[in-house]
């Protein structure tokens, strides 16, 4: 049960590494005049800050899309902000609890967490906000949004690390969350 979600998490981390190295397919990346980019592939779409780096990978029915600001890219993920959006077929091996455990078990950071529900893509989603301090004493925050629709599980991870201003990044995360559409 845990191995399946862990495998998906590992694939997501690999997608992050690939996207920061610039070796990833930019399929679905569109831009417009407003400083907002749009990702749209197979019915999954969202807007994102145009100055962020977009990477995505589609493996069968699984979509993993990573977006990161320049600070995050240049620091190899130790500073800055990023978002990871995934869409995977629903199975008994994937749950909100497993998703939450993967964050606390893989980061090595002791987090305080709060839970609430939010509306995403016309669905009520669970959201857990994890806040902690990294090994350098910098405030770190991970927001996990989890929902299921039509036999798929969708997750959004918003990650702020390395002392980045959490409040300043909230409009970027809201843009992604509020514009997300799923098939």
N, C-alpha and C positions, 0 to 999 in steps of 0.2 A: 504494500500500500504506500508506504513512505518512499520506496525506491522509485516509483513512477514519478511522483512530484519532484523528488530530488533530481531525477534525470532531466525533467523539464527545466528545473532551476539551473542545472549545469549547462544545458543548451542555451538558456537565456544569458548566462554569464559569458559563454563563448560568443554569443551574438554581440554582446557589449565589447568584447575584446576585438572581434573582427571589425565592428563598425568604427572603433576608434583608430584602427590601423588603415581604414579607407578601402578595404578589400571586400566590399559588399554591394550587392545589387541595389540600385536606387529606384527600382520599379515602383511606380505609383507616386513618386515625389513630384509635386506640382507647386508652382509658386505664383503669387500675385503681387500686385502693387502695394499692398497694405503692410508688408513686413510679416505676413503670415504665410506659412507653407501649408499644403494640404496633402495628406497621405490618403490614398484610396486604392484598395486592392480587394477584389472579390467581396464587395459589400461592407468591408471594414474600412472606416474612414474617420479622420480627425484632423483638426488644425493644430499647428505647432508654431513656435517662434521661428521665423525664417533664418535667424542667425544660429540656430542650433543645428547640429549634425545629425542626420537621419540615417539609420541603417535598418534593414529588415531582412528577414529570412522566412521563407515559407517551406515547410517540410510536410508534404502531404496535406492534411487538414489543420496543421498547426502553424500559426502565425506568431512570430516573435519580432516585435518592432522596438528598436531602441532609439531614443533621441537624447542628445546630450549637449550642454552648452560648451563653448570653447574652453572654458576653464577646466571642465571635467575631462574633455578630450586631451588637452595638453598635460594634465596631471595624471593620466592613466586611471582616472576614477577616484583619486584620493581627495580631490577638492571639486567644488562646483555642484551642478544640478543635472539630473537626468530623469528620464521617464522610460519605463519598460512596459509595453503593452503586449499581452499574450492572449491568444485564442486557441484553446485546445478542446478536442472532443471530450465530453463528459464521461467519466468512469467512476467506479466505486473507489478508485485509488486517488482521487482528487477531491479535496474538500477545503473549506475555508480554514478549518483548524490546522490542516497540514500546511497550507500556505503561510499562516501566521507562524507556525513552528519553524518553517524553513528560514524565515528572517532572523529569528532569535538564535537559531542553531548555527547559521553560517557566517554571521558577521563578527562574532566575538565581542560585541558591544552589549552591555547590560542596558536594556531599554525600559522606560516607563511607557505604558500604553493606555490609550483611550479608544473606546469603540463607539460608533454611531452608524446610522444609515444615511445614504445619500442617493439622489436620483441620478442615474447615468443611462443614457441611451433608452430612455423610457422605462427603465426597470429600477426597482429599489435594490440598491447594492449595500453590502456590508463594507464598512471602512474602519480600519484600525490605524491609528497614528502612533508610531513608535518614536520616542525621543530619548536620546542618550548622548553620551560624550565619548568620542573616539580616543584612541591611545595617546593622541597629542593634545588632548584637552579641548578639542573643538566640538561644538554642538553638532549633532547629526540627527536627521529626521528621515524616517521612511514612512510613507503613507501607502497602505495596501488597500486597494479597492477590489472587491471580489463579487461577481454575480454570475448567474447561470441563465442562459436563454437558448431555447430550441436545441437541447442536447449538446451545448457547448459551454465551457467555463471560460470566463473572461477575467483577466486580472490586469490591474494597472499598479505599478510601483512608481511612486514619486520619491526620489532620493536626493537629499541635500546633505553634503558632507564637507569636511575641511574648513569649517568656520564660515561658510556661505550664509548670507542673510536670508533666513527662512521666510520672513514676511515679504521680502522683495521678490521672491520666486513664486509666491502664491498666485499672482495673475497668470503666469505661464502655465501653472498646473491647472488652474480653472479653465483656461482656454482649451487645453487638451480634454479635460473631463467633460466640459459642457458641450463640446462639439463632437464627441465620440458617437459614431453610429455603427451598429452591428447588423449583420444580415438577419 
